[in-house]
């Protein structure tokens, strides 16, 4: 059973991952944010992407962030990001300020990572809509209602949709499905190069036309 203490960092874990996402696949909108601590290397990774906010994809990948001694706030050149537990197992907030890359071809994020630089921000609130459920051998996931804003240049995109969050201090499953129902064909992708391949987040509606969600897999 997931307990409030599980929301804290697991300092003895070699890897620890937090994943937050929001999705309205039927409307072509989605946001995903990953914070990945790699203790043996003393580094943190931050990935964030948004689709349906103008360009086919806006994303940022930072893989050389100094591992913070405590907490879930990371900083490096051109990036500040914070995950904040407002109330254990009930409410988290996600905030980010950075310069992201706008891609006309989302798959360019898996190749050159070249595109147009654009101010990219997140101000999102994740409030639990269901109790957490186990995820793999060491971790849990939780369905949420997501509200807030995606900031892109001078534009603001309001967010009010379903979403999911996960906290894992073991291996991340691949595929990693965060979809209510059977995933249909992807309507958008957000790829992130990583060790051993490319992690691809696909925004998928359900077969019955529902809001859908994200499916991640290592390719």
HELIX and SHEET records of a PDB file:
HELIX    1   1 UNK A    4  UNK A    7  5                                   4    
HELIX    2   2 UNK A   25  UNK A   27  5                                   3    
HELIX    3   3 UNK A   39  UNK A   41  5                                   3    
HELIX    4   4 UNK A  106  UNK A  110  5                                   5    
SHEET    1   A10 UNK A  73  UNK A  76  0                                        
SHEET    2   A10 UNK A  79  UNK A  87 -1                                        
SHEET    3   A10 UNK A  91  UNK A 103 -1                                        
SHEET    4   A10 UNK A  57  UNK A  66 -1                                        
SHEET    5   A10 UNK A  43  UNK A  51 -1                                        
SHEET    6   A10 UNK A  29  UNK A  38 -1                                        
SHEET    7   A10 UNK A  15  UNK A  24 -1                                        
SHEET    8   A10 UNK A 155  UNK A 168 -1                                        
SHEET    9   A10 UNK A 139  UNK A 152 -1                                        
SHEET   10   A10 UNK A 116  UNK A 128 -1                                        
SHEET    1   B10 UNK A  73  UNK A  76  0                                        
SHEET    2   B10 UNK A  79  UNK A  87 -1                                        
SHEET    3   B10 UNK A  91  UNK A 103 -1                                        
SHEET    4   B10 UNK A  57  UNK A  66 -1                                        
SHEET    5   B10 UNK A  43  UNK A  51 -1                                        
SHEET    6   B10 UNK A  29  UNK A  38 -1                                        
SHEET    7   B10 UNK A  15  UNK A  24 -1                                        
SHEET    8   B10 UNK A 155  UNK A 168 -1                                        
SHEET    9   B10 UNK A 139  UNK A 152 -1                                        
SHEET   10   B10 UNK A 133  UNK A 134 -1                                        
SHEET    1   C 4 UNK A 176  UNK A 178  0                                        
SHEET    2   C 4 UNK A 213  UNK A 218 -1                                        
SHEET    3   C 4 UNK A 197  UNK A 206 -1                                        
SHEET    4   C 4 UNK A 183  UNK A 194 -1                                        
END                                                                             
